[in-house]
Amino acid sequence: MVFDDGRRALMIYDGGDADAPSHVVDLDGDEADGVAELLHSRSLADRLSAVERRLAQLIGRRTA
């Protein structure tokens, strides 16, 4: 979870109450990136490369 103020947290639910986490683990930016990388099928570097390619395409269209 990324909060409006930039804080990040991993919320763990135990099934007792679907609206309230049983545990909340506060994460710094690097920890949050690490967890996200573990949960995604592609690495952070691969996702960043894809974003960079898409940005280059968008910039190319604007200048063309």
HELIX and SHEET records of a PDB file:
HELIX    1   1 GLY A   29  LEU A   39  1                                  11    
HELIX    2   2 LEU A   44  THR A   63  1                                  20    
SHEET    1   A 2 ARG A   8  ILE A  12  0                                        
SHEET    2   A 2 HIS A  23  LEU A  27 -1                                        
END                                                                             
